Amino acid sequence: MKPDTVIAQKAPYPVEVEAGKSYWWCACGKSARQPFCDGSHKGSSVSPIEYKADASGKVWFCGCKQGGRGALCDGSHKAL
């Protein structure tokens, strides 16, 4: 498991995004506003990651916080 992270859930979060808009993904897993940052990472070595939507539509944000694709799910939750 990555240091200073907790598993928020063992599944991705489907979110409708708008083209050109930035979304700040929670990388620590402690946010009460999953999958987005609420500042709960403060004091840890983890920072939120900006995801800027190229197009409007549904994307799958990582819920396990263990993936290697930044904010988006890469299926890593299946191995947990």
N, C-alpha and C positions, 0 to 999 in steps of 0.2 A: 504494500500500500504506500502511496506517496505521502511523504512527511507533511504534517499540518493539514491533512485533509480527512474528511469523514465522508462516508457513502451516504448521499442524500436519499437515493433510491436505486434499486438494481434494474432500472429501465430508463429509457430516454424520456424527455419531456417534449411532446409535440406542441409547437407554437406557430401561430400565424404571424409572419413578419411583413413589414412594409419596405419596399425597395428604397435604398438610400438612408434608412434609419439605422442608428447604432443601438446595440443591445449589450449590456454589461453582464456577462455570464459569471455566476458564482463558481470559483475554482476550488474553494475550501470545503464546500458542502454544508456550512453552518448557517447559511442565510435562511430566514423564515419566508423569504419571497422566491423560493426556487422556481425556475433555474437561474434567477437573476440575483445580483449582489444587493445586500442591504447594509454592508459595512461590517459584518460579523468577522471578517478576516483580520481586522485590525489587531496588531500585536503578534501576528503570525508571519511566516515567510511566504505566504500565498497572497496573490493579488488577483482581482477580477480580470477577465480577458474580454476585450471589445470584439464583438461580432457585428460587422456592417453588412446588411442584407444587400445582395446584388439584384435580387428580384423579389417581388411580393409572392407570398405563398407559405406553405408549411415547411418548417425545418425541424429537425430532431436534435434538441440540445442534450448533451451528456448529463446523466443523472448520477452516475457512479463516481465521477470525478477522477477516474483512473485511466481514461483513454489517452490516446496519443494524437488526436486530431483537434486539440484545443477545445473550443466550445461545442463542437458538434459530435454526436455519438459515432463511435467507430466499432461498436459491438463488444467492447471490453467487458461490459457488465455480464455477458454470457459465461465468462470464466470465473466469476466471483462465487 
